[in-house]
């Protein structure tokens, strides 16, 4: 497998992870900080952009930060299914860990994610 291209822009505090260089893609805003770029027809990830990277990748005093994937609410059922499949698959799952929050009195499960601490992004970032 080809290694992803990982670039960190200190000025914008953004991390760019590209799985397929030069490939056109559809951007899916998972939340305000995470943009997933996908090839919808082939159900594959093209890249991930993480804004405010230095903040959201930091652990808190009790562990890693998790973020709701609010952007999934805006997607059609078909597109949401494709995005879940991509989020749970390699190579995306090496960078983002998909999980869920289920409030006790709520019927819906809220999808959440966190930046994987073991993905060694810092070692790849230029």
Secondary structure, DSSP 8 states (H G I E B T S, - for coil): ----EEEEETTTTEEEEESSTT---EEEE-SSSEEEEEETTTTEEEEEEETTHHHHTSEETTEE--EE-GGGGGS-HHHHHHHHHHHTSTTGGGTEEEEEE--TT-SS-EEEEEE-GGG-HHHH--
